């Protein structure tokens, strides 16, 4: 059913030198064969690590890439044009259009939009069978739920080995669908909030390349020919590893710097993300307190007792699949 099906990944990366090989290996193992990688921080070590892969097209953020972007700036909302050099999310959009065009030229059937701190978890689905079934059912795009990793340690070999525990995503149609027991627990424990994800809770998308038009709503939501399917808990899941290690936390916020409180007129912290993103920015920008580890332990790490409580209520779950796949990675 899927003998000719080809899958690709488009990703914009930064601070990726010690995780990009594992990212590529993992996704190759589960069925993706082509990668379009845009190195947003121009890290030469990352470029050197992956430029020899025959199944990777890799781009630095240079004049050549800027000239490619020029072909797609008409696709951007006008208010985004002045933000190209300021906001990575605008560059991700342009990079996606570039990667999508290349994928189409190379007869890739489906492309998935991911970040370096994300893995596509098949969730008991065979990946090639899954995408073949989407095609048979004339589904043009899918936006998947994301589960957020729970940091349990300060350091690990790569970000995907930082933890095997993930917070379960109950966001649907802009509302959280917790049962009464879950809601009571979240509201009655000071160490967890009702919106208990530290970062985004609105997924990532895949889209096929044979439609007439893609609509890039934002880095999370892409439609094909004006339509998309919303993934559920039985579909593949995006495993998100934000600030999975202390070093990733420090590098991320040093690189982002003193970014604005708002994005496209909307607060960066609000309905779908807590205030940690802004608190971390302020902490890193304030050079008077260098105790990064203390901040990280307080705001990111959970001990096993608290993780067990979340798992008992199905607010979190143990997912060992990525670790099993990466056991053979060296």
Secondary structure, 3 states (H helix, E strand, C coil): CCCCCCEEEEEEECCCCCCHHHHHHHHHHHCCCEEEEEECCCCHHHHHHHCCCCCEEEEECCHHHHHHHCCCHHHCCHHHHHHCCCCHHHHHHHHHHHHHHHHHHCCCCEEEEECCCEEEECCCCCHHHHHHHHHHCCCCEEEECEEEECCCCCCCCCHHHCCCEEECCCEECCEECCCHHHHHHHHHCCCCCCCCCCCCCCCEEEEECCCCCEEECCCCCEEECCECEECCCCCCEEEECCCCCHHHHHHHHHHHCCCCCEECCEECCCCCCCCHHHHHHHHHHCCCCCCHHHHHHHHCCCCHHHHHHHHHCCCEEECCHHHHHHCCCC
